[in-house]
Amino acid sequence: MTMPDSSSSTSAVTEWSTGWTLLMWCVVILFRILVGSQPYSGQDNHHGAPGAYGGDYEAQRHWMEITYNLPSMAQWYSYDLEYWGLDYPPLSAYQSWLCGALSHHHIGPETVALDTSRGFESLTHKAFLRCTVLVLDLILYGTACYRISQSLFCMDGPSSSSLQQRVQAASVFLTAMLQPALVLVDHGHFQYNTTALGLALWAFYHCSQKRGVLASILFVGALSFKQMSLYYSPAIFAYLLGTCFSSTPDDKAETDNNTSTDDSNRSTKSTINFSWTRFWSYGAAVIVSLVALWSPVVLAQDPENPTTTALSRLKQILVRIFPMQRGLFEDKVSNLWFVSSLKPLRLPQRFLPTGWQPVAALAVTLVLCLPPCATLFQLGRRQQQQPSTSNKENIDTLSTLLLGASSTALSFFLGSFHVHEKSILLALAPTSLALVARRHGHNTIISNRDFLFLDWFAVVTAFSLWPLLVLDRLQAAYICTLVIYLCWRQLRKIALLAVTGTGDQYTIKLSWRENMVFLGSAGMMISLHAAHTFVEPPNQLPDLFPVLWSVAGCGLFLLAWISMVWKLYNPQSTVNDLSYTYTERRATSNTTAMGRVRAFLQSHIQSKLDFNDWWEYPQFSTKEGLGRAAWIASLLTLTGSIHLGLFVLITLERCNAIDINLSGGRSFLDENRWILLWQWCAYATSVCCFHLLEFFVTALFNPTQATTDSFLVNHSITYTLAALTSWTEFWLRFLFLPGWNFWWSPWLGLPILCVSQIIRSWGMVTAGGSIN
């Protein structure tokens, strides 16, 4: 017998890791390219304002135009402010200059010609600008997410990491990179948010590695690229300030063992030290970085107005970046100020004079930021008092710092002055990396409850952007990205289960409160989408749906803020609620990939169909229970009735028997998708009738054998897998390939289905008690 070559084994693992890493990046890039093929903000002047063409896409192109063509940087923040005047910090302006130069030399001078290029649009230039967002996204945000995910799980480096650790890290990385809201705003609507977010994430990472000076420089870069990075400033300031403190026992008190007051001396003479060296090093890094990034614009001379001073130019930049004159909020945003200003409340209008509104917003924001900042300050102190050189000791620090940054960002979104709806991305980005990693002994674990919260928050964030996406005609991209993300969520579960081999003992049961939040919010979001699709708002309330979206989003974001702060103060609350852990335990029956898939289906779906969680209720504890039978029959009847009603309605409308505007003026539900929806209603009605007839025929002609198993809804794992696969195939075709359909197929299938059902039921009647 020969032993396997260890070097070849190591090489195989490395090849696997490299191949899957490339595949991950390809998926991320393809996802962004597909969204980028959709319309952008203001395309074809779809919602252009008077005097200004287009939207954010034209604004970014115009900034490239003025930064590249104007003779002096001093004119950047004062040139023709009525037409998309520059209102981002200097680092963003430098990026616009670079992109403008590339566009001028490689796409054509007409794309950024001063004044004459306003409103310029072409497919080539669209592809170029999409590529600039993609490249910056991958270089800064993508690498930050990849490094953080590797740091959280592959603590000893990729070469010495196990298969479980790599799959865990890949799961977190893809979850962060496939966030629907982030991709829709940057690669659909068109902005460069991920550039600032990437710099901020790198700053948080270096904070956890005790590189405070480098973290300060990176954070100044994020703040100098987009002013909304200020949302993170309380978190990083509190943490770095905490690292400047350390408490050490007084030496005299430690050695004074001959007096009767020894214990009291030790407790009272423990001193708190403040590291002025570290404090000033952080301050110097911030000041030098700010001067380096801002001085070229501030100190530049304006040839058309040479009398202006550097101080006046700095004031002009700050006025453009922080437009205090624009009011408490931007349009209809899901924050406290907008909701409280609605009738009949109108709290800001009643109790806050215009001049005091910024002060009130600052006070509310500071109050909301205080709980996470207190935790981060103590975290910084603890890390400084217990220095370590091992990456394993930094996992909790990094996770807590990211979660604290998300909390402060959400605090700003809810309570600060002049908030944009897109600012919620600053709370989403760190959350997608922060929640899932927990230290447990010598292992890093993933909490299923935290993953569930992250998925819920991702969907809620995308949901809150719906009015903006409708304005940009990105409804199809919105639905597709959400479907892809939810499909990825299921694949992630299967992958994590496959590599860890854990069983039902690690599957948590959510409390009734958590179920109420998750299911209630899902029902509310679905209901609002259905109402927006089929119901026209009253003429006197044209903005009814955007307002409802903002109110619903504000309530959900408040719940998210409470949950984040709770997790900050109870970091170990989810350690005992694990779905996946780093263990070598594997079930012998699940040694194959298909066996693990079957185990996953048995654990997460089939067990629900078997009512395994209802043992405490007598009428649901057995398959003969009346409660179980009534529940299944009610759900099947309700589902079948809804689909039957839609089937009849669509049929009558297609036959011109009635005249109903089913699409409500929306272009997404075109002719092909209505035919597919009609086919789905016919299919769902047939399936519900089949399961109901199975039970009722058995109950009528073989009553002694009638149980809830007679419905056949829990027939087998194979049946469940086949149903889920067919449903997934149908809805992917509905979303992406609606034209791949044969209109005559239902007319062929429905008669066959009806005849088959009659033959089966008649056979059961004839067999009577002989069939089970």
C-alpha positions, -999 to +999 in steps of 0.1 A: +000+000+000+013+034-010+006+066+009-008+096-010+016+124-018+009+153+005+023+178-020-002+167-046-030+169-021-020+204-012-018+213-049-054+200-055-067+221-027-050+252-040-063+246-075-098+242-061-095+274-041-082+294-071-109+281-094-137+288-071-123+322-062-122+331-099-158+318-103-169+340-074-155+371-089-170+362-123-204+359-107-200+393-090-189+410-123-217+393-143-243+404-118-232+440-121-230+439-159-265+426-162-279+454-139-258+479-159-275+469-191-307+485-176-317+522-178-299+547-157-311+578-139-326+603-163-320+582-194-335+600-224-344+628-200-371+605-186-375+627-155-354+657-162-361+688-141-366+722-157-333+736-167-313+704-160-312+674-183-315+638-169-305+627-134-275+615-115-259+600-146-259+634-163-247+650-131-217+627-129-209+632-167-213+670-163-188+670-134-163+652-156-170+679-182-163+709-159-134+694-139-116+684-172-122+716-191-122+745-166-088+763-164-086+763-126-097+740-098-110+771-080-139+773-105-151+737-099-175+746-071-189+778-085-194+772-123-230+774-134-245+759-102-280+759-117-270+730-140-259+701-118-234+721-099-206+700-082-216+692-046-193+663-037-159+666-019-126+671-037-115+635-040-147+628-059-139+658-081-104+644-088-120+611-098-144+630-121-113+648-137-096+614-143-127+599-159-133+630-179-097+628-193-101+591-202-135+599-218-120+627-238-090+607-252-106+573-256-143+578-263-143+612-279-140+649-271-177+654-277-185+634-246-171+660-222-170+692-243-176+722-221-213+733-222-220+718-256-219+682-243-248+687-219-273+659-222-249+638-243-259+601-244-246+572-264-243+534-259-205+537-260-203+564-234-228+545-212-206+514-214-176+535-205-192+551-175-206+518-163-170+504-166-157+532-144-181+523-116-174+486-120-136+490-119-137+513-088-163+490-072-141+459-076-108+476-067-120+492-035-153+477-023-147+442-037-112+438-023-123+452+011-152+427+013-129+398+002-102+407+027-126+411+056-144+378+048-110+361+047-099+377+079-131+366+097-128+329+087-095+320+071-076+333+101-043+314+094-042+323+057-058+307+027-030+281+023-037+266+057-075+270+058-099+241+057-126+236+032-152+247+057-134+280+064-131+288+027-168+280+020-178+302+050-156+331+038-170+327+003-205+327+015-200+360+034-182+376+005-209+367-020-236+378+004-219+412+007-213+416-031-248+405-042-267+430-021-296+441-044-298+477-031-261+484-035-259+470-070-292+487-081-281+522-070-245+521-082-248+500-114-285+507-122-293+543-110-256+552-114-235+565-086-200+558-071-211+549-036-190+517-034-158+538-038-165+556-005-178+524+011-147+505+001-124+531+017-145+530+049-144+492+051-106+492+046-105+518+075-125+495+098-103+465+089-071+484+097-087+496+130-091+460+140-055+453+131-043+481+154-032+504+125-051+534+137-030+559+117-036+541+084-073+537+093-075+575+099-060+582+065-084+558+047-114+572+065-104+608+056-103+595+020-138+581+023-150+613+038-133+634+011-149+613-016-185+614-003-197+635+026-222+608+036-193+589+050-197+613+080-223+588+091-195+565+102-175+592+120-190+587+155-182+550+154-146+553+143-140+583+165-153+565+196-133+534+189-100+552+182-105+574+212-110+543+233-077+529+221-060+560+236-071+550+271-056+522+292-058+514+329-029+499+348-025+492+385-002+515+405+031+498+413+032+511+448-003+497+455+008+463+440+038+460+463+022+474+495+014+442+511+023+452+547-005+476+555-040+469+565-053+490+536-037+468+510-070+459+491-083+494+491-050+508+478-050+484+449-085+493+439-082+531+444-047+535+429-054+517+397-047+546+373-062+554+339-035+564+314-042+584+283-018+580+254-012+615+241+012+601+216-014+579+200-040+606+202-018+632+184-007+606+158-043+600+149-050+638+148-019+644+127-029+617+102-063+633+098-050+668+094-023+659+070-047+638+049-073+666+048-047+692+038-032+669+011-067+662-004-083+696-001-055+721-005-052+718-043-088+730-047-088+755-018-054+771-027-060+773-064-064+808-079-094+817-099-082+836-131-117+851-136-119+864-100-084+867-085-096+886-054-112+856-038-094+841-008-087+806+001-111+810+031-139+820+008-133+791-015-133+767+014-166+782+026-180+778-009-170+741-010-186+735+024-218+752+014-220+730-017-213+698+002-236+706+032-266+723+017-283+734+049-308+755+030-325+725+014-345+714+044-348+685+068-351+657+042-347+651+005-381+642-011-399+613+005-373+594+026-379+567+051-367+586+082-382+601+113-384+637+101-404+629+070-428+606+088-433+631+116-440+659+091-470+641+076-505+651+084-520+651+109-487+651+130-467+678+113-444+679+143-415+698+128-438+725+113-456+730+146-427+729+171-395+737+153-387+770+137-367+766+105-335+779+121-337+753+149-343+723+127-306+715+121-300+717+158-329+694+166-317+669+139-282+670+154-296+663+189-318+634+177-288+619+158-265+622+187-290+605+210-294+576+186-256+573+181-248+573+218-255+536+226-233+522+198-206+547+204-204+538+241-199+502+232-172+510+206-154+532+231-152+503+256-142+480+228-112+503+219-101+504+256-103+466+259-083+460+228-056+484+239-054+469+274-052+434+261-029+436+230-026+406+209-008+396+178-031+368+167-057+374+140-081+351+160-083+378+187-094+405+162-125+388+149-148+401+176-132+435+173-138+437+136-174+423+138-184+447+166-168+477+149-186+470+116-219+465+135-213+497+154-206+516+122-239+502+107-258+514+138-244+549+137-251+551+099-287+540+106-289+566+134-279+593+109-303+580+083-332+581+108-325+614+125-300+636+107-306+667+086-313+665+048-311+627+043-313+611+008-330+577+003-298+563-011-279+570+022-293+537+036-265+520+017-241+532+044-259+511+070-263+481+047-226+477+036-210+470+070-240+449+082-235+425+053-201+416+068-206+422+105-234+401+117-226+366+107-192+360+123-189+351+160-162+337+181-170+305+200-141+289+218-114+283+192-138+283+163-155+310+142-192+303+138-221+316+117-253+324+134-284+315+115-305+340+133-280+368+123-280+356+087-317+357+087-317+393+100-291+402+074-313+388+046-343+406+060-324+439+062-311+435+026-347+430+013-361+459+034-333+482+021-341+473-015-378+477-008-373+512+005-357+523-028-387+512-049-401+547-056-367+558-069-363+527-090-397+532-105-387+567-115-356+552-132-376+524-149-356+497-130-386+476-119-374+446-138-339+449-124-354+452-089-374+420-092-346+401-108-319+411-083-342+402-054-350+368-069-313+362-075-304+372-040-331+349-025-319+320-047-284+327-035-297+326+001-310+290-005-278+279-022-258+294+007-277+273+032-271+241+011-234+249+007-229+255+044-248+224+053-228+203+028-194+213+041-202+211+078-225+181+079-245+195+108-280+183+116-312+194+131-297+200+165-282+232+152-314+246+136-329+273+157-366+279+163-376+315+160-398+330+187-434+341+179-422+377+181-395+371+155-419+352+133-443+381+136-417+406+125-403+386+096-437+373+083-455+406+090-429+427+072-429+403+043-467+404+040-467+442+042-441+446+015-458+421-008-492+438-002-478+473-010-463+460-042-496+443-052-515+475-044-490+496-064-494+473-094-532+469-095-546+500-077-545+535-090-541+562-063-569+588-059-565+620-078-563+640-045-535+617-033-511+613-062-482+605-039-500+579-018-477+550-026-444+568-021-456+581+012-468+546+023-433+533+012-416+559+034-438+552+064-433+514+061-396+518+056-392+541+086-409+516+108-388+487+096-356+507+099-364+515+135-368+478+142-334+472+125-318+499+146-332+484+178-320+450+168-284+462+159-281+480+193-294+449+211-268+427+193-240+452+202-249+449+239-256+412+238-228+398+215-232+363+228-270+361+225-268+341+193-238+319+201-261+291+213-285+295+183-262+280+156-271+266+123-236+260+111-203+256+131-168+246+123-168+210+134-156+178+118-189+160+127-206+144+096-236+122+095-229+089+079-260+090+058-250+123+043-216+114+028-227+123-007-237+157-021-272+145-029-275+130+006-267+164+021-293+181-002-319+156+010-309+162+046-313+199+040-348+195+025-358+171+053-346+195+079-359+228+065-389+219+044-402+184+048-402+187+086-425+218+083-449+198+061-449+170+087-458+195+115-427+185+135-428+218+154-464+215+166-461+187+192-473+209+220-507+213+204-530+182+207-550+188+175-517+192+155-495+166+172-507+136+151-517+130+115-552+122+126-556+156+144-585+177+132-565+210+136-538+197+112-565+186+086-583+219+089-551+240+085-540+221+054-574+222+038-578+259+046-544+268+030-551+247-001-586+262-005-574+298+000-545+294-024-566+276-050-594+302-047-571+331-052-555+315-083-588+305-097-602+340-094-571+354-111-574+327-138-610+336-145-603+374-145-574+371-169-594+347-192-623+371-194-600+400-201-581+381-227-614+372-244-625+408-244-655+399-222-645+425-197-623+456-200-598+459-171-564+475-172-547+446-155-512+461-159-522+494-143-501+512-169-469+494-159-447+481-187-431+452-168-462+430-171-463+427-208-483+404-230-459+374-227-458+377-189-496+379-186-499+347-206-473+331-183-492+344-152-524+329-166-507+296-170-493+297-135-528+304-121-542+274-140-514+252-127-517+263-091-555+258-091-550+223-105-524+214-079-546+226-050-576+207-064-555+175-067-544+176-031-579+184-018-595+157-039-570+131-026-581+138+009-619+141+003-622+110-019-603+090+007-624+104+035-656+096+017-648+061+004-621+048+028-627+069+060-607+045+082-575+053+064-581+091+060-554+111+077-536+144+069-511+122+049-540+117+025-535+152+012-501+141-001-486+175+005-458+157+024-456+128+000-418+126-002-386+145-004-384+136-041-419+151-048-409+183-028-377+186-047-395+182-081-420+208-072-395+234-060-374+228-091-403+233-115-414+265-096-379+279-098-377+271-135-410+288-142-403+320-123-368+324-138-384+321-172-411+346-162-385+371-152-358+366-177-372+348-208-409+355-210-409+351-247-398+315-245-433+301-242-459+283-264-494+299-261-511+266-271-494+245-244-521+251-217-549+241-241-531+208-247-522+203-210-554+212-193-576+186-210-550+159-203-548+170-166-586+170-162-590+135-178-562+121-157-576+136-125-611+121-132-595+086-139-575+087-107-604+098-085-628+073-101-602+046-095-600+055-058-638+054-056-640+020-073-612+005-051-628+018-019-613+003+011-588-017-009-566+014-016-545+033+009 
